[in-house]
Amino acid sequence: MKNASQVQAQSVASYSADSALRRSEARPLSHEAGRLFLIAYVNARLGVASEPKKPGTDHYGHERIPEWFDEAVATLCEFPALQKTRREAMVRLVDKRIPFAELFAMEHPVAQALKDVIGAAREQRKSGDVRTEIIIGGANLLPSPNRALAFYAESLTLAQFLADKEGLAFIGQIAAGLFRGETMTQILRGTKSLTSDLRELEKAWVKWVGQ
């Protein structure tokens, strides 16, 4: 028979394990909650319940919002510990960063890689190779895992940088501007402490990341 101290120790261990599990489950949920919040915001501005995806597109978020900003909002909603990990990754990958002009226009690297894999599989099937199998395995799917890692980390740290310089409300202004079809250059022209020159903005961000 277990004594009181053994039962208490088992209860504490069980509670700790349950708490760790809840935290691990909450991390991806907080990310996805941020994405859903942005989608709901844009749909509310459109006055629709949902915005159907256009044929041939694979946006992670809303069709009216660039992929980088979708991830920026999602990662801003993550737990601080995960955000810290992403920022540390950005410090390591800053020399392999994605130029802002490319970042603001690019497709999500995971979505692009998945399209490439599925496209290649379809071509093999057309050629009569019925043995084709598609295995989706997260980062292993990517031709360059560091690029995907940089995409997430860069989206987050850029949003943090912009909020640090202009205030958190500026993130909402970016969302409204992008929704209206404005470019980031156009949006930045209305700021007080940021340049609309993307190369100069990138230099300032790089310096901020390294602080």
C-alpha positions as a Markdown table, in Angstrom:
| # | Residue | x | y | z |
|---|---|---|---|---|
| 1 | Met | 0.0 | 0.0 | 0.0 |
| 2 | Lys | 1.3 | 3.5 | -0.9 |
| 3 | Asn | 1.8 | 5.9 | 1.9 |
| 4 | Ala | 0.6 | 9.5 | 1.8 |
| 5 | Ser | 3.9 | 10.9 | 0.5 |
| 6 | Gln | 4.0 | 8.5 | -2.4 |
| 7 | Val | 0.5 | 9.3 | -3.4 |
| 8 | Gln | 1.2 | 13.0 | -3.2 |
| 9 | Ala | 4.4 | 12.6 | -5.3 |
| 10 | Gln | 2.5 | 10.6 | -7.9 |
| 11 | Ser | -0.2 | 13.2 | -8.1 |
| 12 | Val | 2.3 | 16.0 | -8.5 |
| 13 | Ala | 4.1 | 14.0 | -11.3 |
| 14 | Ser | 0.8 | 13.3 | -13.0 |
| 15 | Tyr | -0.2 | 17.0 | -12.8 |
| 16 | Ser | 3.1 | 18.1 | -14.2 |
| 17 | Ala | 2.8 | 15.7 | -17.1 |
| 18 | Asp | -0.7 | 16.8 | -17.8 |
| 19 | Ser | 0.3 | 20.5 | -17.7 |
| 20 | Ala | 3.2 | 19.8 | -20.0 |
| 21 | Leu | 0.9 | 18.1 | -22.5 |
| 22 | Arg | -1.6 | 21.0 | -22.3 |
| 23 | Arg | 1.2 | 23.5 | -23.0 |
| 24 | Ser | 2.5 | 21.5 | -25.9 |
| 25 | Glu | -1.0 | 21.3 | -27.4 |
| 26 | Ala | -1.6 | 25.0 | -26.8 |
| 27 | Arg | 1.5 | 26.2 | -28.7 |
| 28 | Pro | 0.3 | 25.2 | -32.2 |
| 29 | Leu | -3.3 | 26.2 | -31.2 |
| 30 | Ser | -2.1 | 29.8 | -30.4 |
| 31 | His | -0.4 | 30.0 | -33.8 |
| 32 | Glu | -3.5 | 28.8 | -35.6 |
| 33 | Ala | -5.8 | 31.0 | -33.5 |
| 34 | Gly | -3.8 | 34.0 | -34.7 |
| 35 | Arg | -4.2 | 33.0 | -38.3 |
| 36 | Leu | -8.0 | 32.4 | -37.9 |
| 37 | Phe | -8.3 | 35.8 | -36.2 |
| 38 | Leu | -6.7 | 37.5 | -39.2 |
| 39 | Ile | -8.9 | 35.6 | -41.6 |
| 40 | Ala | -12.0 | 36.5 | -39.6 |
| 41 | Tyr | -10.9 | 40.2 | -39.6 |
| 42 | Val | -10.5 | 40.3 | -43.4 |
| 43 | Asn | -13.8 | 38.5 | -44.0 |
| 44 | Ala | -15.5 | 40.9 | -41.6 |
| 45 | Arg | -14.1 | 43.8 | -43.7 |
| 46 | Leu | -15.4 | 42.1 | -46.9 |
| 47 | Gly | -18.8 | 41.5 | -45.3 |
| 48 | Val | -18.7 | 37.8 | -46.0 |
| 49 | Ala | -18.8 | 34.7 | -43.8 |
| 50 | Ser | -15.8 | 33.2 | -45.6 |
| 51 | Glu | -13.7 | 34.0 | -48.6 |
| 52 | Pro | -13.4 | 31.0 | -51.0 |
| 53 | Lys | -9.9 | 30.2 | -52.2 |
| 54 | Lys | -9.1 | 30.9 | -55.8 |
| 55 | Pro | -8.4 | 27.9 | -58.0 |
| 56 | Gly | -4.7 | 27.0 | -58.2 |
| 57 | Thr | -3.7 | 28.9 | -55.0 |
| 58 | Asp | -2.5 | 27.4 | -51.8 |
| 59 | His | -2.5 | 30.3 | -49.3 |
| 60 | Tyr | -2.1 | 29.3 | -45.7 |
| 61 | Gly | -4.2 | 32.3 | -44.7 |
| 62 | His | -6.4 | 34.6 | -46.5 |
| 63 | Glu | -6.2 | 35.2 | -50.3 |
| 64 | Arg | -6.2 | 39.0 | -49.7 |
| 65 | Ile | -3.2 | 39.0 | -47.3 |
| 66 | Pro | 0.4 | 38.2 | -48.3 |
| 67 | Glu | 1.8 | 35.0 | -46.8 |
| 68 | Trp | 4.5 | 36.7 | -44.7 |
| 69 | Phe | 1.9 | 38.9 | -42.9 |
| 70 | Asp | -0.3 | 35.9 | -42.3 |
| 71 | Glu | 2.7 | 34.2 | -40.5 |
| 72 | Ala | 3.6 | 37.4 | -38.8 |
| 73 | Val | 0.2 | 37.6 | -37.1 |
| 74 | Ala | 0.2 | 33.9 | -36.3 |
| 75 | Thr | 3.7 | 34.0 | -34.7 |
| 76 | Leu | 2.8 | 37.1 | -32.8 |
| 77 | Cys | 0.2 | 35.0 | -31.0 |
| 78 | Glu | 2.6 | 32.3 | -30.1 |
| 79 | Phe | 3.9 | 31.7 | -26.6 |
| 80 | Pro | 6.8 | 33.9 | -25.6 |
| 81 | Ala | 9.2 | 30.9 | -25.3 |
| 82 | Leu | 8.6 | 29.9 | -28.9 |
| 83 | Gln | 8.9 | 33.5 | -30.1 |
| 84 | Lys | 12.3 | 33.6 | -28.2 |
| 85 | Thr | 13.4 | 30.5 | -30.1 |
| 86 | Arg | 12.4 | 32.0 | -33.4 |
| 87 | Arg | 14.3 | 35.2 | -32.7 |
| 88 | Glu | 17.4 | 33.2 | -31.7 |
| 89 | Ala | 17.0 | 31.3 | -35.0 |
| 90 | Met | 16.8 | 34.6 | -36.9 |
| 91 | Val | 20.1 | 35.7 | -35.3 |
| 92 | Arg | 21.7 | 32.6 | -36.6 |
| 93 | Leu | 20.2 | 32.8 | -40.0 |
| 94 | Val | 20.4 | 36.6 | -40.5 |
| 95 | Asp | 23.1 | 36.2 | -43.3 |
| 96 | Lys | 20.7 | 33.8 | -45.0 |
| 97 | Arg | 17.7 | 36.1 | -44.7 |
| 98 | Ile | 15.1 | 36.6 | -47.4 |
| 99 | Pro | 15.4 | 40.0 | -48.9 |
| 100 | Phe | 12.3 | 42.1 | -48.0 |
| 101 | Ala | 11.4 | 42.8 | -51.6 |
| 102 | Glu | 11.2 | 39.0 | -52.0 |
| 103 | Leu | 9.6 | 38.3 | -48.6 |
| 104 | Phe | 6.7 | 40.6 | -49.2 |
| 105 | Ala | 5.7 | 38.9 | -52.5 |
| 106 | Met | 6.7 | 35.3 | -52.0 |
| 107 | Glu | 4.5 | 32.2 | -51.6 |
| 108 | His | 4.8 | 30.3 | -48.3 |
| 109 | Pro | 7.8 | 28.0 | -48.8 |
| 110 | Val | 6.0 | 25.0 | -47.3 |
| 111 | Ala | 3.1 | 25.5 | -49.6 |
| 112 | Gln | 5.4 | 25.9 | -52.6 |
| 113 | Ala | 7.4 | 22.8 | -51.7 |
| 114 | Leu | 4.2 | 20.7 | -51.3 |
| 115 | Lys | 2.9 | 21.9 | -54.7 |
| 116 | Asp | 6.3 | 20.9 | -56.3 |
| 117 | Val | 6.2 | 17.4 | -54.7 |
| 118 | Ile | 2.6 | 16.8 | -55.7 |
| 119 | Gly | 3.2 | 18.1 | -59.2 |
| 120 | Ala | 6.2 | 15.8 | -59.6 |
| 121 | Ala | 4.2 | 12.9 | -58.4 |
| 122 | Arg | 1.4 | 13.6 | -60.8 |
| 123 | Glu | 3.8 | 13.8 | -63.7 |
| 124 | Gln | 5.3 | 10.4 | -62.7 |
| 125 | Arg | 1.8 | 8.9 | -62.6 |
| 126 | Lys | 1.1 | 10.3 | -66.1 |
| 127 | Ser | 4.2 | 8.6 | -67.4 |
| 128 | Gly | 2.9 | 5.3 | -66.1 |
| 129 | Asp | 4.9 | 5.1 | -62.9 |
| 130 | Val | 2.1 | 3.8 | -60.6 |
| 131 | Arg | 4.6 | 3.1 | -57.7 |
| 132 | Thr | 4.8 | 6.8 | -56.9 |
| 133 | Glu | 4.3 | 7.6 | -53.2 |
| 134 | Ile | 4.0 | 11.0 | -51.5 |
| 135 | Ile | 5.3 | 11.2 | -47.9 |
| 136 | Ile | 4.7 | 14.5 | -46.2 |
| 137 | Gly | 7.2 | 14.9 | -43.3 |
| 138 | Gly | 7.3 | 18.5 | -42.2 |
| 139 | Ala | 10.8 | 20.1 | -42.8 |
| 140 | Asn | 12.0 | 16.9 | -44.6 |
| 141 | Leu | 9.6 | 17.9 | -47.4 |
| 142 | Leu | 11.6 | 21.1 | -48.1 |
| 143 | Pro | 14.6 | 21.4 | -50.4 |
| 144 | Ser | 15.9 | 24.0 | -48.0 |
| 145 | Pro | 14.6 | 23.7 | -44.4 |
| 146 | Asn | 16.6 | 26.8 | -43.4 |
| 147 | Arg | 14.5 | 28.9 | -45.8 |
| 148 | Ala | 11.3 | 27.9 | -44.2 |
| 149 | Leu | 12.8 | 28.4 | -40.7 |
| 150 | Ala | 13.9 | 31.9 | -41.8 |
| 151 | Phe | 10.5 | 32.6 | -43.3 |
| 152 | Tyr | 8.8 | 32.1 | -40.0 |
| 153 | Ala | 11.4 | 33.8 | -37.9 |
| 154 | Glu | 11.8 | 36.7 | -40.3 |
| 155 | Ser | 8.0 | 37.3 | -40.4 |
| 156 | Leu | 7.8 | 37.4 | -36.6 |
| 157 | Thr | 10.9 | 39.5 | -36.0 |
| 158 | Leu | 9.9 | 42.0 | -38.7 |
| 159 | Ala | 6.5 | 42.4 | -37.2 |
| 160 | Gln | 8.1 | 42.9 | -33.7 |
| 161 | Phe | 10.5 | 45.4 | -35.2 |
| 162 | Leu | 7.8 | 47.4 | -36.9 |
| 163 | Ala | 5.7 | 47.4 | -33.7 |
| 164 | Asp | 8.7 | 48.4 | -31.6 |
| 165 | Lys | 9.3 | 51.4 | -33.9 |
| 166 | Glu | 5.7 | 52.5 | -34.7 |
| 167 | Gly | 3.6 | 50.9 | -31.9 |
| 168 | Leu | 1.6 | 47.7 | -31.8 |
| 169 | Ala | -1.4 | 49.5 | -33.5 |
| 170 | Phe | 0.8 | 49.7 | -36.6 |
| 171 | Ile | 0.3 | 46.0 | -37.2 |
| 172 | Gly | -3.4 | 46.7 | -37.6 |
| 173 | Gln | -2.7 | 49.5 | -40.0 |
| 174 | Ile | -0.6 | 47.1 | -42.1 |
| 175 | Ala | -3.5 | 44.7 | -42.2 |
| 176 | Ala | -5.9 | 47.4 | -43.3 |
| 177 | Gly | -3.5 | 48.6 | -45.9 |
| 178 | Leu | -2.8 | 45.2 | -47.3 |
| 179 | Phe | -6.5 | 44.5 | -47.4 |
| 180 | Arg | -6.9 | 47.6 | -49.5 |
| 181 | Gly | -4.3 | 46.4 | -51.9 |
| 182 | Glu | -1.5 | 48.7 | -50.9 |
| 183 | Thr | 2.1 | 47.6 | -51.0 |
| 184 | Met | 4.4 | 47.7 | -48.0 |
| 185 | Thr | 6.2 | 50.6 | -49.6 |
| 186 | Gln | 3.0 | 52.6 | -49.7 |
| 187 | Ile | 2.1 | 51.7 | -46.2 |
| 188 | Leu | 5.5 | 52.6 | -44.9 |
| 189 | Arg | 5.3 | 56.1 | -46.4 |
| 190 | Gly | 2.8 | 57.0 | -43.8 |
| 191 | Thr | 5.0 | 56.1 | -40.8 |
| 192 | Lys | 6.9 | 58.5 | -38.5 |
| 193 | Ser | 10.1 | 56.6 | -37.8 |
| 194 | Leu | 10.5 | 54.1 | -40.6 |
| 195 | Thr | 11.8 | 54.4 | -44.1 |
| 196 | Ser | 9.8 | 53.2 | -47.2 |
| 197 | Asp | 13.1 | 52.2 | -48.9 |
| 198 | Leu | 13.0 | 48.4 | -48.4 |
| 199 | Arg | 16.8 | 48.0 | -48.5 |
| 200 | Glu | 17.3 | 50.6 | -45.8 |
| 201 | Leu | 14.4 | 49.1 | -43.8 |
| 202 | Glu | 16.1 | 45.7 | -44.0 |
| 203 | Lys | 19.4 | 47.2 | -42.8 |
| 204 | Ala | 17.7 | 48.7 | -39.8 |
| 205 | Trp | 15.9 | 45.5 | -39.0 |
| 206 | Val | 19.2 | 43.5 | -39.2 |
| 207 | Lys | 20.7 | 45.9 | -36.7 |
| 208 | Trp | 17.7 | 45.5 | -34.4 |
| 209 | Val | 17.7 | 41.7 | -34.6 |
| 210 | Gly | 21.4 | 41.7 | -33.5 |
| 211 | Gln | 20.7 | 43.9 | -30.4 |
